[in-house]
Amino acid sequence: MESFNVKGNTRLSGRVKISGSKNAAVALLPAAVITEDNVYLENLPDITDVRTMIEILENLGVSIRRRGRNALDLTPGKLSKIAPPYELVKKMRASYYFMGSLLARFGRAEVPIPGGCDLGPRPIDQHLKGFSALGADINIEHGMITLSADKLIGAHIYLDVVSIGATINLMLAAAAAEGRTVLENVAKEPEVVDLANFLNAMGASIRGAGTDVIRIDGVKKFSGANHAVIPDRIEAGTFMLAAASTGGNITVEDVIPKHLEAITAKLREIGARVKVEPERINVEAVDHLVPTDIKTFPYPGFPTDLQPPGMVLLTAARGLSVITENVFDGRYNHVDELKRMGAQIKVEGRTALVEGGNQLSGAPIEATDLRSGAALIIAALMADGDSQVRAVEHIDRGYENFEQKLIHLGALIQRINEKDYDQLSCNPE
Ligand code: EPZ
């Protein structure tokens, strides 16, 4: 296990180039197997989840040529297997996108049931309901989901829950289904739109991505395509919130401001100065932050992935702020760690009451997922005194060069390996 030693009382200031979107990349990579022709993807973030996805593709027989750190050529024509290996699939939930893309390519897929996560239960009933509506037979046994369809037939599917995963998975399968598929009550996230654009570049016929209704006319064959991944709005939002939290001044570059409107609006409500330009946003902290309510919702609402860093910011706003987590049942694992730093937070069901205004104090804390990990590092930077943030492997999953970017903004942060950490703590003075 690795940890970060973080010096407190740090103001983050400067410019940071935002990487490609993790949540777009982990959908685009499995989607590439829908074609036999070559695919070129660029602006891929160099993070653990992307490397795992590349390992899975190579295991399935796709030949991959790295073109620099953030780009690659894929040749899915040599794909020979339809069952991604369990030891890789269990590392990341997004592997379940191979259900949709392998079904579209071969009419068959065998994918292990995705692991749980520290965000509470994460069912895939909407994915399976949709695959069944498209004509797939589904068998679940020994932890494996086997899907097969002699022919996928277009259908009218109404999602009971707005789900990014289900929207993406069903778009993948429907792209090759015979006839028209209408998906209703779908997710409108930019990552869904990015995937639809990629599939259309490969010859799919998808309209309405980014709205409540997506219409897909299936096609028999797909071509290759070149595609650049959209910027990561969650990474950008994390740095924007960090600027306001640490009393700093940060410009996030290479972003799409439209994707960040909920965060920009909330930061202005809390009192930070936000200046928006076509491809960059500057956030300047102010001394007096205003307590504010945050309610998470599917896009274009305030994203659940920024609720943890949003909570950290609100600990610095004197007075009572109320957070309502409407997307996941259990996304408050970071609260206990923040309370160890002196935060005054009370959780009741989906609601967290944050009594802000007292400076946090440095402490040993532990990340439980990548977004809570990023939030805890921001808390450590703004706290009085030093902190050790453990289990930073979570952060490596979704934030490219996170500590280098923070150091560039003025952070004093050092990555240490746990065994070194133990040595440090057991060495007599
Ligand atoms: C995506 O997860 C993101 N992951 C998550 O980001 C993000 O937190 C989440 O969307 C919500 O925005 C990727 O894009 C790889 P959902 P996903 O299906 O698709 C319920 C991060 O930190 N639901 O939109 O799994 C579900 O339980 C990660 O980058 C069903 O009930 O989320 C949840 O309450 C964490 N049945 C809600 O819908 C289903 O079949 C939204 O989940 C599917 C989902």
Residues whose N, C-alpha, C, O or C-beta is under 5 A from the ligand:
A	BS01	EPZ	N23 A94 P121 R122 P123 I124 D125 Q126 H127 V161 V162 S163 I164 G165 A166 T304 D305 V327 F328 R371
